[in-house]
Amino acid sequence: MFNFSTKTLGLIGGAILFSGMSFAQVCGGSPQAAGVSLTLNVPPILERYEDTTALVSDIVLSCPAGTAATGALVSTMSQNVTSKPLTSGGVALSEATLQIIQAGAVVNAYLGSVTGAQVTFSNVAFPAAAYIIRISNIRVNASAAGSGSVNVPITENLFVTNQGVAVFATPTPVIVGYVETGFATPALTTGVAVKNYVICTANPVTTATTSFSATVKETFGGAFKAATSAGTCGVAPCTVTNGEGGSYTGGIGAGGATTVTGLGTATHGTRFELKFGNVPAGATIWLPTVITNGPLTVTLGTAATGAISPATANPPSGTSTIPAGDYGFTATSGTASVYYDVTATDNTVLGESFDILGYVTAAANFVSTSQPAITLSIAPAPLTPSTDIPTFNATPTVLTVSAFNICQTNLLFTYVTNQVGFETGIAISNTALDPYATASSAKGTPGSCTLSLYGPGAPTATKIATPSGFPTTLDVGNTGTFLLSSVPGIATTGFSGYMIAQCNFLYAHGFAFIADALGNSNGTTMGYIANVLPAVRSGIGATPEALLQ
């Protein structure tokens, strides 16, 4: 049972309501002299705002002896009823149940028909001897009630008729639940950085590093629920509030007719959908099949609807740093969805949470261009109440996780010119073919180069596409050349200054050749090797950068 000492709900403790009413009342037959006692099976349940199939507390009516009669009981909720639809004898009914109890045993039970916010139990045989009416398995759309710091009440009114005459009604609405936000906004786990990778090294399974971690947390004890409330919660048996199922699961008939089963049963535990987007082809996502944090256990599944379909761990064979209990999957057209179901929990523990530690692996050079960051959308699973219990209505939280970036080499040409009769020839080589490669070294890739010129007369564009004559894509092991005068924007105006070439591949090296009176036998020439700039240049006040060649 939820620990109400941690919440200021303004609740009336225990099972307390309308005992010893002063006016003549009945439960279903003719008026009796004694009053009617109305209680709840548990205090009003704290409902999750995201829940569209939120189970409310049972109402229990203790009815003294009277006259046997047949009538109808109508339960009117403050929100639309979403109890699981069922059919009995060709009649559309629901799992909402009215039990007639005598001497502690259910002597008859009825299924209710649902219309909007009302549940109607028809042709109910009310006994002459003292009995108890218990209304069970009523679910409502809590997401329509609103949420916030002040708990929003869910109320229920009962109205009993006998031969067209109103014989009983609750004098005031009965509070059977309070609605508040059930889950904190999923977020990247504090202290665990998202890791991005470069395509030429990627994230191989042999030395895979953790890519991301996301945290899912409840806001009150009991928001996470298993499919059933079996087991021990703290030191006592779990209550109905620990499971997604209803309070009555017996098989009954509609008015004692054909037996109907499946009452009050949940399809699965609290289920969260993880939807990945922008997953590049050739990448594999790995997630733990089981996550345990104290009494909380969540299990990874692959089915969007129905009972959980647990994912089987399939770690890669051979040398791997992927945990043995992880499940690896790929995307279709860049997207993939998996699900975590709560399979064990304890509603006496407040604010349970679980961390989803993920790996995104790929071999070197699995794609040839930069990939946008992978997105991870997390929300309670938005399923259909008619086929799945529970279902939710929540806006997914979109998290940005690992990206795969192009490998890049930045070359600094310290002086280039095409003024006063001078010309500069540029050569850039993709030197990824060599005798030094090992199994663990980064692999060379083809790529393009863009230019940035700085100095008087520089083009206004920050970056200039590779000029004509230079390959659009410079293959591994090849060299491309061009003249400075072929760079767009300076062919006629001339330029003197420095130039940076950003090449989207590793192992780029450059050479500049400056000539006076190019083509004349008496001209002068000089050349130099371009410097390789570090990926991050030193900040102000730091030591001078060490350039490479």
Disulfide bonds with the S-S distance in Angstrom:
Cys27-Cys63 1.74
Cys200-Cys407 1.63
Cys233-Cys238 2.02
Cys449-Cys503 2.18
